[in-house]
Amino acid sequence: MPSINHLLDEVIASVFAALPLEERHKSAPLVCRRWEHLCNSAPQLLRCIGFSVPGSEHGARRLSGFCAWLLQHGVGRVQRLSFEVWLPEDTAPAAVVQQLSMPLVAAVSACGAAGSLRALRLHGLLAQPSMWVHAMRSLQQLDLSVKGMLEEEWHPAPSALASLGELSLRGVGVTAQAPLPASLTKLHLDLDGHPENIPLPAKLSTLTRLHTLSLEFAFSDQGLSALASLKTNLRRLALLHCAEWPACLSELTLLNSLILEDGNFFLRDPQASAAAAAWSDWLLPTSW
């Protein structure tokens, strides 16, 4: 009599792909050894992995267990990796956060060093980027949104992130000396919490491949003047929650899409397409 076990491995793996990650690795492997092997080794199940941790002690244990599984089965296989670690700051002292971050740092660093990781999304309360970014030489997309990291400057070594094309930074200290990879084509910087007169990174003016730029809470018109150097390659620009708009704005004549918002006034270029109008979709993919 035909049964599910008569199906090819690829077909069963496709069925498993419809299950939530935790359910897939909590229940399915208990059925039989074949299913356990598929859950831990099928390429289509390991290419794209996303994991979310709630702010609780149970969530912290889940994070440690998931990172151990990722080290064992995902290194060299995972291509897109997403972490959301929402630990409450008021109940998670710095020492505890640091302890919880160590398995995450080990897993992310190992996946990056293996050379297969192409896209990385880290949101929440995480370890300092300096602890893992050095291993990301093959990374093409990075979306980093953290809490409590403004004290640490974004300053990866020149050899790190050499292949990066898309970068989104929120909650990380960005200074005028912040290095930006020359390979960048899309960039989002959220400067909320930074000093109001902070200039934009000097490297911004050297990004000849950059065609999409989004800035939030950029208050320095002097810093925004650096946009003039991008007028030959910039096609999409979003300035959000900015107290002033750059005087060089009229020089950016090659823009296809423009979004300006200061909290009280909102302007969107009527010629922009629906996809371009949603500025967040310009940067990193929303589906992981």
C-alpha positions as CSV (number, residue, x, y, z in Angstrom):
1,M,0.0,0.0,0.0
2,P,1.5,3.4,-1.0
3,S,2.6,5.6,1.9
4,I,4.5,8.8,2.4
5,N,7.7,6.8,2.7
6,H,7.4,5.8,-0.9
7,L,8.0,9.5,-1.9
8,L,11.4,10.8,-3.0
9,D,13.5,12.6,-0.4
10,E,13.1,15.8,-2.4
11,V,9.3,15.6,-2.2
12,I,9.2,14.9,1.6
13,A,11.7,17.7,2.2
14,S,9.4,20.0,0.2
15,V,6.6,19.1,2.6
16,F,8.8,19.7,5.6
17,A,9.7,23.2,4.2
18,A,6.1,24.2,4.9
19,L,6.5,23.5,8.6
20,P,7.7,26.2,11.0
21,L,11.4,25.7,11.8
22,E,10.9,24.7,15.4
23,E,8.1,22.2,14.6
24,R,10.2,20.7,11.9
25,H,13.1,20.0,14.3
26,K,11.0,19.2,17.3
27,S,8.5,16.7,16.0
28,A,9.3,15.4,12.5
29,P,12.7,13.9,13.4
30,L,11.0,11.6,16.0
31,V,9.1,9.7,13.4
32,C,11.9,7.8,11.9
33,R,15.6,8.0,11.1
34,R,15.0,8.9,7.5
35,W,12.9,12.0,8.5
36,E,15.6,12.9,11.1
37,H,18.2,12.8,8.4
38,L,16.2,14.9,6.0
39,C,15.4,17.5,8.6
40,N,19.1,18.0,9.3
41,S,20.7,17.6,5.9
42,A,18.2,18.3,3.0
43,P,19.8,21.3,1.1
44,Q,16.4,23.0,0.5
45,L,15.7,23.0,4.2
46,L,19.1,24.5,5.1
47,R,19.6,27.3,2.5
48,C,17.3,29.8,4.3
49,I,16.9,29.7,8.1
50,G,15.1,32.1,10.4
51,F,14.8,32.0,14.2
52,S,13.1,34.3,16.7
53,V,13.6,34.3,20.4
54,P,11.1,35.9,22.8
55,G,12.2,37.8,25.9
56,S,12.1,35.0,28.4
57,E,14.3,32.5,30.2
58,H,12.8,29.8,28.0
59,G,13.7,31.8,24.9
60,A,17.3,32.0,26.1
61,R,17.5,28.2,26.3
62,R,16.0,27.9,22.9
63,L,18.6,30.3,21.5
64,S,21.4,28.2,22.9
65,G,19.9,24.9,21.6
66,F,19.3,26.4,18.2
67,C,22.8,27.7,17.9
68,A,24.2,24.3,18.8
69,W,22.1,22.7,16.1
70,L,23.2,25.4,13.6
71,L,26.9,24.7,14.3
72,Q,26.3,21.0,13.8
73,H,24.2,21.0,10.7
74,G,24.1,24.5,9.1
75,V,27.7,25.5,8.7
76,G,28.7,25.4,5.0
77,R,25.1,24.9,4.0
78,V,23.0,27.9,5.1
79,Q,23.0,30.8,2.7
80,R,20.4,33.2,4.3
81,L,20.3,33.4,8.1
82,S,17.9,35.5,10.2
83,F,18.0,36.0,14.0
84,E,15.5,38.0,16.1
85,V,16.7,38.0,19.7
86,W,14.3,40.1,21.8
87,L,15.6,39.9,25.4
88,P,14.2,42.7,27.7
89,E,16.9,45.1,28.7
90,D,15.4,45.8,32.1
91,T,15.5,42.1,33.1
92,A,18.7,41.1,31.3
93,P,21.9,42.6,32.8
94,A,24.8,43.2,30.5
95,A,26.7,40.1,31.8
96,V,23.7,37.9,31.1
97,V,23.2,39.3,27.6
98,Q,26.9,38.7,27.0
99,Q,26.7,35.1,28.1
100,L,23.6,34.5,25.9
101,S,25.3,36.1,23.0
102,M,28.3,33.8,22.9
103,P,26.5,30.8,21.2
104,L,25.0,33.2,18.7
105,V,28.5,34.7,18.0
106,A,30.0,31.2,17.6
107,A,27.2,30.1,15.2
108,V,27.2,33.2,13.0
109,S,31.0,33.4,12.8
110,A,31.2,29.7,11.8
111,C,28.6,30.1,9.1
112,G,30.3,33.2,7.8
113,A,33.8,31.6,7.8
114,A,32.5,28.6,5.9
115,G,31.9,30.9,2.9
116,S,28.3,29.8,2.1
117,L,26.5,32.6,3.9
118,R,25.2,35.3,1.6
119,A,22.6,37.2,3.6
120,L,22.5,37.9,7.4
121,R,19.7,39.6,9.4
122,L,20.3,40.2,13.1
123,H,17.6,42.1,15.0
124,G,17.3,42.6,18.8
125,L,19.7,42.6,21.7
126,L,22.9,41.1,20.4
127,A,26.6,40.9,20.8
128,Q,28.9,43.6,19.4
129,P,29.4,43.4,15.7
130,S,33.2,43.4,16.2
131,M,32.9,39.9,17.6
132,W,31.7,38.3,14.4
133,V,31.9,40.7,11.4
134,H,35.5,39.7,10.6
135,A,34.2,36.3,9.4
136,M,31.8,37.7,6.8
137,R,34.0,38.0,3.7
138,S,31.4,36.3,1.4
139,L,28.4,38.1,2.8
140,Q,26.4,40.1,0.2
141,Q,23.5,41.4,2.4
142,L,23.6,42.5,6.0
143,D,20.6,43.9,8.0
144,L,21.7,44.8,11.6
145,S,19.2,46.3,14.1
146,V,20.4,46.1,17.7
147,K,19.8,47.7,21.1
148,G,22.3,49.3,23.3
149,M,25.2,49.3,20.8
150,L,25.6,53.0,20.1
151,E,28.7,53.1,22.4
152,E,30.4,50.7,20.0
153,E,31.5,52.3,16.7
154,W,30.8,50.5,13.4
155,H,34.4,49.9,12.4
156,P,35.0,46.5,10.7
157,A,38.4,45.8,9.3
158,P,39.0,46.7,5.6
159,S,39.2,43.0,4.7
160,A,35.8,42.2,6.2
161,L,32.6,42.5,4.2
162,A,34.6,42.7,1.0
163,S,31.7,41.3,-1.0
164,L,28.9,43.3,0.7
165,G,26.4,44.9,-1.7
166,E,23.5,45.8,0.7
167,L,23.9,47.2,4.2
168,S,21.3,48.3,6.8
169,L,22.5,49.6,10.2
170,R,20.2,50.6,13.1
171,G,21.3,51.1,16.7
172,V,25.1,50.9,16.0
173,G,27.4,53.8,16.4
174,V,28.2,55.4,13.0
175,T,30.9,58.1,12.9
176,A,32.5,60.1,10.2
177,Q,35.4,57.6,10.2
178,A,33.0,54.6,9.7
179,P,34.3,52.3,6.9
180,L,31.9,51.4,4.2
181,P,32.7,48.7,1.6
182,A,33.3,50.0,-1.9
183,S,31.1,47.2,-3.2
184,L,27.9,48.7,-1.7
185,T,24.9,49.3,-4.0
186,K,22.2,49.8,-1.3
187,L,22.7,51.5,2.1
188,H,20.4,52.4,5.0
189,L,21.7,54.3,8.0
190,D,19.5,55.0,11.0
191,L,21.2,57.7,13.1
192,D,18.6,57.8,15.8
193,G,20.3,58.5,19.2
194,H,23.4,59.9,17.6
195,P,24.5,63.5,18.3
196,E,22.6,65.9,16.1
197,N,25.7,67.4,14.4
198,I,27.3,64.1,13.5
199,P,28.5,64.1,9.9
200,L,27.9,61.2,7.6
201,P,30.7,58.7,7.0
202,A,33.4,60.2,4.8
203,K,33.5,57.0,2.8
204,L,29.9,57.6,1.6
205,S,31.2,60.0,-1.1
206,T,33.5,57.2,-2.5
207,L,30.7,54.7,-3.1
208,T,30.6,54.8,-6.9
209,R,28.3,51.7,-7.1
210,L,25.7,53.0,-4.7
211,H,22.3,53.5,-6.4
212,T,20.0,53.3,-3.4
213,L,20.4,55.3,-0.2
214,S,18.1,55.7,2.8
215,L,19.0,58.0,5.8
216,E,17.0,58.4,9.1
217,F,17.6,61.1,11.6
218,A,20.4,62.7,9.7
219,F,20.4,66.3,11.1
220,S,23.6,67.7,9.7
221,D,23.2,69.6,6.4
222,Q,26.9,69.8,6.2
223,G,27.1,66.0,6.4
224,L,24.3,65.6,3.8
225,S,26.2,67.7,1.4
226,A,28.2,64.6,0.7
227,L,25.3,63.4,-1.4
228,A,26.4,65.8,-4.2
229,S,29.3,63.4,-4.9
230,L,26.8,60.6,-5.6
231,K,24.8,62.5,-8.2
232,T,26.1,60.4,-11.1
233,N,25.1,57.0,-9.7
234,L,22.3,57.6,-7.1
235,R,18.9,56.6,-8.4
236,R,16.8,56.2,-5.2
237,L,17.0,58.4,-2.1
238,A,15.0,58.5,1.1
239,L,15.5,61.1,3.8
240,L,13.4,60.2,6.8
241,H,12.9,62.3,10.0
242,C,15.6,64.7,8.9
243,A,15.4,68.2,10.3
244,E,17.0,69.7,7.2
245,W,17.2,68.7,3.6
246,P,20.5,69.0,1.8
247,A,21.1,72.1,-0.3
248,C,22.5,69.8,-3.0
249,L,19.2,68.1,-3.5
250,S,18.6,70.0,-6.7
251,E,21.8,68.5,-8.1
252,L,20.5,65.0,-7.9
253,T,18.9,65.1,-11.3
254,L,19.2,61.4,-12.1
255,L,17.0,60.2,-9.2
256,N,14.1,57.9,-10.2
257,S,12.6,57.9,-6.8
258,L,12.7,60.4,-3.9
259,I,11.1,60.2,-0.5
260,L,11.4,63.1,2.0
261,E,9.9,63.0,5.5
262,D,10.5,65.2,8.5
263,G,7.7,64.0,10.8
264,N,5.4,66.9,9.9
265,F,5.8,66.9,6.1
266,F,5.9,64.0,3.7
267,L,6.8,64.2,0.0
268,R,6.9,61.2,-2.3
269,D,7.9,61.6,-5.9
270,P,4.6,60.9,-7.9
271,Q,6.7,59.3,-10.6
272,A,8.0,56.6,-8.3
273,S,6.7,53.1,-8.8
274,A,4.7,51.4,-6.1
275,A,7.7,49.2,-5.3
276,A,10.1,52.2,-5.0
277,A,7.6,54.1,-2.9
278,A,7.9,51.5,-0.1
279,W,11.4,52.6,0.8
280,S,12.0,49.7,3.2
281,D,11.7,47.3,0.3
282,W,14.5,49.0,-1.5
283,L,17.0,47.5,0.8
284,L,17.0,44.0,2.1
285,P,14.3,41.4,1.2
286,T,11.4,41.2,3.6
287,S,11.0,37.5,3.3
288,W,13.7,35.4,4.9
